[in-house]
Amino acid sequence: MHITRTTAAATLAAALIASATACGGGSSTDGSGNGSPKELTYWASNQGASLEADKATLTPELKKFEKQTGIKVKLEVIPWSDLLNRILAAATSGQGPDVLNIGNTWSASLQATGALRPFDAKAFDAIGGKDRFVSSALGATGAEGKDPAAVPLYSLAYGLYYNKKMFADAGIANPPATWDELVADGKKLTKGGKYGLAVEGGNLSENVHHAFVFGKQHGADFFDASGKPTFTTPEAVAAVKQYIDFIAKDKIAAPGNAEYAANQSVADFATGKAAMLLWQAAGSSLKSHGMKPEDYGVAQVPFQAAGASGDTAVNSMVAGINLAVFKKTDNVDGALKFVKFMTSDDEQKLLNGTYGSLPPVKAAQSDPAFATPDLKVLADALANSAAPLPQVANESQFETAVGTAMKDLFADAAAGKPVTTESVKAALEKAQQQMPAS
Amino acid sequence: MTATVPPVRHSSKTPSPGGRRAAGGRAPLSRLRLPARLRRASLPYVLLLPALALELLIHLVPMVVGVVMSFKELTQFFISDWSAAPWKGLDNYRVAVDFNAPVGEDLLKSFLVTCEFTVLAVGLSWLFGTAAAILMQDAFRGRGLLRAVFLVPYALPVYAAVITWSFMFQRDTGMINHVIHDQLHLTDGRPFWLIGDNSFYALVTVSVWRQWPFAFLCLMAGLQNIPRELYEAAAMDGAGIWQQIRRITLPSLRPVNQVLVLVLFLWTFNDFNTPYVLFGRAAPDAADLISIHIYQSSFVTWNFGSGSAMSVLLLLFLLVVTVLYLLATSLRRKDA
């Protein structure tokens, strides 16, 4: 009796250890638990108004894919705030989806983790060739000289949204083409509790996107040729200061904008609290806030001076979402088939049409459905005056460090503390020192 | 000790040591050629094995992994195979405690903010909890309802509760500014609560709101154990309410308070949820708690080695404080 208990206890202990290690060390199998070639797991980023809306949009398409190929796709829509962490966890554990969406600015950072399957010539052949994609969108798929870590899925660019009625009331005939004009117009429009411009000061990514564009226009790059951060050059400081000054010096944006991080600036623009907004494809959001398409116009994001050329003529980052294949997938063929399906002309038209974004696939982009006045402005920016954020491994850290520095500077400006060249430089210096040494 | 254990009945049934039936590798444990005495002596340890194995898996392994990581240069280049990351020796630690360089300076600043925050939040939670527990002792109409209401903050899911606070703290649309500025005219302009220096007070407010019901609950239970006769006797001797609290209530609650303050300290010092939900991944400098700071160092800037080093330092600090605290409180009890 007693002895059997001993044996039982020992067996139990052994079993526990065995089962626990089995849980912990199962890196050879795919996390989605599908060894079957008839199933794929897809992590979609949140593109529509809600996770449910995305599911409603994507599910019929996935059914279509299943009908064509016999491969069932398990869908999970992941909110943006969680996506990078989830991808990191997947990269660390080797357990993740087969196909996933990534923000295109993360391409080089995620490429460096080695968690994504490179799109070599063969992979591109399998999905119909590299030439099908718009070249600026391909520029945001990984570091230069390496096989892309992803392919473009949805493209976006920044435009200047302006309220037609407020402009007419203030006697402004045309949207501003330079920042000086924007500030002058903004001052005219800032009165009676309304402001000329809405900014999203607490949103790290928004901040960085604008820092990048202003930086290009001032001739600043945030990384040197060897990939080392150069945040504190006079040009970079001037660029960041110019953007913070919308609240600090020009006072054309409401101080309250400094804490906006949940797209409140879009709501402010839609409800007439602000007359201008710098945003990527805001159409569907404005509609959901009750603003009619005829009430606003979309113009190119301004330049420093009229007739800008070269880098000073950059007025948008190449914004968008990419589609990547997880390296540890055990169904490469199926995954590539799925990528081919999602980037096919028909799906591109349908999905981008639903989300209000631009197809990065040439054949789809030329479809008349995307020739609306505002999308034409964005497509023009994307084709002619957009540049990808630095495709370096530390890009995601750059977004956080500089975005946070700018958030703090906005907080100072909103609280009435002076924002000077020195204080901007100090904030950027602190951001630079947070960057990993490598 | 084992020698004094009386022989167990079944021992006579097992083959004697060296018996032929024990031969062969596949024999179960009971048939092994161990002397009966040794077998009995080992029994407690065998029984402890499952617990030991689980303890190893749940606590020690991750801790060792964390410590190993802290000696490595672990960036995104190595996260899919972190064992391949190059060794960095003590560099991560050196950088973390070099208070003249930016990383160390920020860590120290964040540590000091956390200390200040912890003292304030624990102190206030304890004060409110004690006051409420004492007031709730006497039966009155609606006491049960009030007790239940007091526990609501503790029962609410953290995320839902804190996100509600973050709405209330919004500068332009939040309820807090509506009350203190629009209605009571206490401030000149609308202050910011979620960015800038005020964020510290916003954080303390939410933290106290979340924690004090726990103090209240513990102290209420503690109060039940104080005999009513003590108060009756004290009242008879002419002791007022304050004297009763000072001479009877607080000393009787000391054992509860010892545990309570320690637990509150550890929770508050390590609190991650409250600042994260309130401020997002980039907390304002004034409210840059150490947990958020370490999270940002490791997960947001993807420098896991440096983040691990900071975590190990934090763990050591909390261990030292806890041990000192336990020593101090248990010594006092021996003196008493």
Interface residues (C-beta under 8 A of the other chain):
Chain A: M1 H2 I3 T4 T6 T7 A9 A10 L12 A13 L16 I17 A20 G24 N85 L88 A91 T92 G94 S109 L110 A112 T113 G114 A115 G202 L204 A254 P255 G256 A258 E259 A261 A393 S396 Q397 T400 A401 G403 T404 K407 D408 F410 A411 D412 A414 A415 K430 Q433 Q434 M435 P436 S438
Chain B: V8 H10 T14 P28 L29 S30 R39 L43 V46 L47 L49 P50 A53 L54 L57 E73 T75 Q76 F77 I79 S80 W82 A101 P102 V103 D106 Q170 R171 D172 R190 F192 L194 I195 G196 D197 G280 R281 A282 P284 D285 Q296 F299 V300 T301 W302 N303
